[in-house]
Amino acid sequence: MSEKFKAVIIDNQNDKFTREIKEINKTDLKDGNVLVKIDYSSLNYKDALILNNGGKIVRKFPFVPGIDFSGKVVESEDNKFKKDDNVILTGFRVGEAYFGGFSQYAKVDSNFLIKTPKDLDNQKAMMLGTAGFTSLLCAFAVKAKEELLMGEKVKDVLVTGATGGVGSIAVMVLSKMGYDVHAVTGKKDKNDYLKDLGAKNIIDRKEFEGESKLLEKGIWDGVVDTVGGAALTKIFAQTKPGGIVAACGNAGGIKINTTVMPFIIRGVKLWGIDSSGSSIRRREFIWNEASKLVDFTKIKSLTKELSFNDLLETYPKLLKGEYFGRAIVNPNK
Ligand SMILES: NC(=O)c1ccc[n+]([C@@H]2O[C@H](COP(=O)([O-])OP(=O)(O)OC[C@H]3O[C@@H](n4cnc5c(N)ncnc54)[C@H](OP(=O)(O)O)[C@@H]3O)[C@@H](O)[C@H]2O)c1
């Protein structure tokens, strides 16, 4: 590799926050033991927060953001990985505490990487990215009601924030698993889109706002919640006995105002999802299931490929809720 390469650099000197595309050196990559030539990264909500002002997440500057990437190994000090292996990274605080994926090269700890499964490629991996990986973790948490807990067949599954990155892939995957997916959205013009992804029924977001009773009519066998707050409170009250709620997000708030009733009267299970800290074993399982459950032709039609310049123009739209679809970042574009 040449010693110099392109990366997005955020900086915060004298209270002036900047983001620029710059040339940096291989010697600037100080962490890790595997050097990767990045093919793709993806744009997540967390990336947009970090690009905006560090999001109170990044503490050291100058810094290379980007919480996920896929690419090819260039050099490895760990014999688990060899030159030209295709690899995927999501989370593990890369792009937050360690230099991340908005770069042509990254150097990371070998314990953070998995090999790209043979039936995927590095572009498909980032079309899913952190959002898709999280959706799959949530979907398998719901499926655990049938398998791990040996419960009855899952039928009705609710997905909140359904047009978002996590929500839309969750709708697709859960419907492929054979469940009746009920998609909650605030976007009235996206009903056809959600139906095309596999939603059976669309519910207005307003129905999950406001106060909830201790227990309401039990409707959901499983829930993928990306919204949190008042919606999650109502979801607990509406989950059927033995149902599983996979909670992964806080797009609508961080506070829940619930009681023990759903848990001790109905045995409702709350399954928290932390994609960033998932074990390597779980990552390998999930990524190997992806090609069976995801319609990549459909996702590709919803995906825009961004250059670094496009990325810097696009992230504010994500923060304002004005971006729709998936965005992958090609550092070589
Ligand atoms: N735990 C993890 O490992 C993990 C991993 C990835 C993401 N996340 C979290 O999951 C959440 C979703 O991520 P994402 O990438 O899918 O974000 P996103 O693309 O911005 O989607 C969020 C969706 O939530 C809905 N929404 C937005 N504001 C809302 C509000 N005030 N009240 C109710 N609904 C609202 C919108 O969908 P509709 O218009 O269709 O309602 C929006 O599209 C975020 O909180 C993110 O931080 C967690």
The ligand as an SDF file (V2000), in Angstrom:
LIG
                    3D

 48 52  0  0  0  0  0  0  0  0999 V2000
  -28.7130   -1.5850   20.2940 N   0  0  0  0  0  0  0  0  0  0  0  0
  -27.9780   -1.6040   19.2020 C   0  0  0  0  0  0  0  0  0  0  0  0
  -27.0440   -2.3620   19.0720 O   0  0  0  0  0  0  0  0  0  0  0  0
  -28.3060   -0.6680   18.0980 C   0  0  0  0  0  0  0  0  0  0  0  0
  -27.7410   -0.8080   16.8260 C   0  0  0  0  0  0  0  0  0  0  0  0
  -28.1730    0.0510   15.7920 C   0  0  0  0  0  0  0  0  0  0  0  0
  -29.0900    1.0580   16.0830 C   0  0  0  0  0  0  0  0  0  0  0  0
  -29.5610    1.1770   17.3340 N   0  0  0  0  0  0  0  0  0  0  0  0
  -30.5710    2.1820   17.6830 C   0  0  0  0  0  0  0  0  0  0  0  0
  -31.7890    1.7850   17.0530 O   0  0  0  0  0  0  0  0  0  0  0  0
  -32.5570    2.9270   16.7340 C   0  0  0  0  0  0  0  0  0  0  0  0
  -32.8990    2.8940   15.2530 C   0  0  0  0  0  0  0  0  0  0  0  0
  -31.6980    2.9820   14.4970 O   0  0  0  0  0  0  0  0  0  0  0  0
  -31.7790    3.2190   12.9230 P   0  0  0  0  0  0  0  0  0  0  0  0
  -30.3880    3.1450   12.4070 O   0  0  0  0  0  0  0  0  0  0  0  0
  -32.8370    2.3440   12.3580 O   0  0  0  0  0  0  0  0  0  0  0  0
  -32.2800    4.7350   12.9090 O   0  0  0  0  0  0  0  0  0  0  0  0
  -33.1350    5.4750   11.8020 P   0  0  0  0  0  0  0  0  0  0  0  0
  -32.8150    4.9400   10.4440 O   0  0  0  0  0  0  0  0  0  0  0  0
  -32.9710    6.9250   12.0850 O   0  0  0  0  0  0  0  0  0  0  0  0
  -34.6380    5.0080   12.1180 O   0  0  0  0  0  0  0  0  0  0  0  0
  -35.3370    5.3490   13.2750 C   0  0  0  0  0  0  0  0  0  0  0  0
  -36.8260    5.3160   12.9500 C   0  0  0  0  0  0  0  0  0  0  0  0
  -37.5470    5.5310   14.1590 O   0  0  0  0  0  0  0  0  0  0  0  0
  -38.7400    6.2710   13.8910 C   0  0  0  0  0  0  0  0  0  0  0  0
  -38.7110    7.4830   14.7060 N   0  0  0  0  0  0  0  0  0  0  0  0
  -37.8980    8.5420   14.5750 C   0  0  0  0  0  0  0  0  0  0  0  0
  -38.1590    9.4560   15.5360 N   0  0  0  0  0  0  0  0  0  0  0  0
  -39.1640    8.9630   16.2730 C   0  0  0  0  0  0  0  0  0  0  0  0
  -39.8820    9.4410   17.4060 C   0  0  0  0  0  0  0  0  0  0  0  0
  -39.6190   10.6290   17.9670 N   0  0  0  0  0  0  0  0  0  0  0  0
  -40.8510    8.6570   17.9180 N   0  0  0  0  0  0  0  0  0  0  0  0
  -41.1250    7.4500   17.3760 C   0  0  0  0  0  0  0  0  0  0  0  0
  -40.4930    6.9680   16.2900 N   0  0  0  0  0  0  0  0  0  0  0  0
  -39.5110    7.7000   15.7650 C   0  0  0  0  0  0  0  0  0  0  0  0
  -38.7260    6.5830   12.3930 C   0  0  0  0  0  0  0  0  0  0  0  0
  -39.4580    5.5390   11.7390 O   0  0  0  0  0  0  0  0  0  0  0  0
  -40.9690    5.7270   11.2700 P   0  0  0  0  0  0  0  0  0  0  0  0
  -41.0560    7.0750   10.6150 O   0  0  0  0  0  0  0  0  0  0  0  0
  -41.1940    4.5890   10.3380 O   0  0  0  0  0  0  0  0  0  0  0  0
  -41.8370    5.6700   12.4910 O   0  0  0  0  0  0  0  0  0  0  0  0
  -37.2830    6.4230   12.0090 C   0  0  0  0  0  0  0  0  0  0  0  0
  -37.1160    6.0650   10.6670 O   0  0  0  0  0  0  0  0  0  0  0  0
  -31.7060    4.1450   17.1390 C   0  0  0  0  0  0  0  0  0  0  0  0
  -32.1190    4.5590   18.4210 O   0  0  0  0  0  0  0  0  0  0  0  0
  -30.2970    3.5830   17.1810 C   0  0  0  0  0  0  0  0  0  0  0  0
  -29.4760    4.2950   18.0740 O   0  0  0  0  0  0  0  0  0  0  0  0
  -29.2030    0.3510   18.3290 C   0  0  0  0  0  0  0  0  0  0  0  0
  1  2  1  0
  2  3  2  0
  2  4  1  0
  4  5  1  0
  4 48  2  0
  5  6  2  0
  6  7  1  0
  7  8  2  0
  8  9  1  0
  8 48  1  0
  9 10  1  0
  9 46  1  0
 10 11  1  0
 11 12  1  0
 11 44  1  0
 12 13  1  0
 13 14  1  0
 14 15  2  0
 14 16  1  0
 14 17  1  0
 17 18  1  0
 18 19  2  0
 18 20  1  0
 18 21  1  0
 21 22  1  0
 22 23  1  0
 23 24  1  0
 23 42  1  0
 24 25  1  0
 25 26  1  0
 25 36  1  0
 26 27  1  0
 26 35  1  0
 27 28  2  0
 28 29  1  0
 29 30  1  0
 29 35  2  0
 30 31  1  0
 30 32  2  0
 32 33  1  0
 33 34  2  0
 34 35  1  0
 36 37  1  0
 36 42  1  0
 37 38  1  0
 38 39  2  0
 38 40  1  0
 38 41  1  0
 42 43  1  0
 44 45  1  0
 44 46  1  0
 46 47  1  0
M  CHG  2   8   1  16  -1
M  END
$$$$
